[in-house]
Amino acid sequence: MKNFSRAPTVCAASLFFVLPLVIACGNRAASGNTQAATPDLNGVWSAPFTPDISKALGHQPPFTPYGAARFAKEDEFDDPLTKCLPIGPARGIQAGIMPFQIVQTPSVFTILFENQHTFRIIHTDGRSHPKDVDPTWFGDSIGKWEGDTLIVDTVGLDDRTWLDTAGHAHSDQLHLVERFQKVDNNNIKWTVTFEDPKFFTEPWSVTLPIARQNTEIMSYSCEENEKDRAHLRRTKK
Amino acid sequence: MKKYRLNFLISVATLVLISVPVLAHHGNASYDNDHPIMIKGTVTEFAWSNPHVQIYLDVKDDKGKVVRWSVETLSPGKLVRAGWSKDSVKVADQVSITLIPAKSGAPVGFLHKLVLANGEELGLRELEN
């Protein structure tokens, strides 16, 4: 009888301690049970401006004959960015000129570029690439977390973008694999691998540091009052 | 180009080469990045607009002839980060501008540094990396 009389108190005390755990577990389950383990990369970031990606590589990429011929021909005058076309996924990070913001949810990892206010959507919900991908300016991107690193796979890229300002072009067979490794709250180690059998004899990679910026994404429009193209000149024949 | 250089080049020999990458939406192949010059003149327009804030100024040569220069900078957002505002420069301001001139010979350049009449300096600042 004595024990029964204490039962409500014990139950209440148990609930006091257990209920928060149950709620916490429920919340984690509702968010795919990955929220707590997934690194948080939300914020505004920038990589060192790298207008010639071969400088980061240390030498020219392993060109196919076709790739070498294209690089010899490409002129900054024809840079798609000069024409105010979209910057493309990797160039937006390593030579985006301006910072970018990462907005992260359990199912998508978005990169908002200040440059022309373009964006990337990287699906992290476990989906695969579509079987037939129509080339687009930023391609089709899927990502998965492995510990502290988001691995992003991108295909279906429009061959009109360049990899940098120096004129490293690519085909629509370009395949990007990026690794966003969280070093600490203010630093990301970004490694990108370029694979394009039409332009390169083998995949090649560069690694750049990405640093958190104490700023916000600001207004930008390439065509608002463009005055530069008129005096740009060709540098290659 | 040579004419403008002769007319407007001011103490170029004393200028320290400033290695500022052109963080514009285009490359810098059209500018003479190795030979910055300084011009002095009167601002006729300060266009606080994308993709690049433009500064127009009248510069007198040694014969009194006025030449309208067009000076390209960066986007308003990038200039704000470097300490500028839409009111930093006003029409009729007397300014000195260090710039890299266009290889085409046109009175066009890309700004490295602007100095107002009161001595205040406005430049470009790269992002924190």
Contacts between the chains, C-beta under 8 A, distances in Angstrom:
chain1	res1	chain2	res2	distance
A	46	B	127	4.5
A	46	B	128	7.6
A	46	B	129	6.4
A	47	B	129	7.3
A	48	B	129	4.9
A	49	B	21	6.1
A	49	B	23	6.0
A	49	B	126	7.1
A	49	B	127	7.7
A	51	B	21	6.8
A	51	B	27	6.8
A	76	B	26	6.9
A	76	B	27	3.8
A	76	B	29	4.7
A	77	B	29	7.8
A	79	B	26	6.1
A	79	B	27	6.3
A	81	B	25	5.2
A	81	B	26	6.7
A	82	B	25	6.5
A	82	B	26	4.0
A	82	B	27	7.5
A	84	B	25	6.9
A	84	B	51	7.8
A	97	B	23	4.9
A	97	B	24	7.2
A	97	B	25	6.8
A	97	B	78	8.0
A	98	B	75	7.2
A	98	B	77	6.9
A	98	B	78	6.7
A	99	B	127	6.2
A	114	B	77	6.5
A	115	B	25	7.7
A	165	B	26	7.8
A	165	B	27	4.7
A	166	B	27	7.7
A	209	B	129	7.1
A	211	B	128	6.4
A	211	B	129	5.0
A	213	B	127	6.1
A	213	B	128	6.0
A	214	B	128	6.9
A	215	B	81	5.9
A	215	B	127	7.9
A	218	B	75	7.6
A	218	B	76	7.3
A	218	B	77	2.9
A	218	B	78	7.8
A	218	B	80	6.6
A	218	B	81	7.8
A	219	B	50	6.9
A	219	B	75	8.0
A	219	B	76	6.7
A	219	B	77	5.9
A	220	B	50	5.5
A	220	B	51	6.9
A	220	B	75	5.3
A	220	B	77	5.9
A	221	B	50	4.3
A	221	B	51	6.7
A	222	B	25	5.5
A	222	B	50	7.0
A	222	B	51	4.8
A	223	B	51	7.6
A	224	B	49	5.3
A	224	B	50	4.1
A	224	B	51	6.7
A	225	B	47	6.2
A	225	B	49	3.8
A	225	B	50	6.4
A	225	B	51	7.4
A	225	B	52	7.8
A	225	B	54	7.1
A	226	B	51	6.1
A	227	B	52	7.2
A	227	B	54	5.8
A	227	B	70	6.9
A	227	B	72	7.1
A	228	B	24	6.9
A	228	B	25	7.8
A	228	B	26	5.9
A	228	B	51	7.8
A	228	B	52	6.7
A	228	B	72	6.0
A	229	B	26	7.5
A	231	B	30	6.3
A	231	B	102	5.1
A	231	B	104	5.3
A	231	B	106	5.4
A	231	B	108	5.1
A	232	B	26	6.2
A	232	B	29	7.8
A	232	B	30	4.6
A	233	B	29	7.4
A	233	B	30	5.0
A	233	B	103	6.3
A	233	B	104	5.9
A	235	B	29	4.4
A	235	B	30	7.9
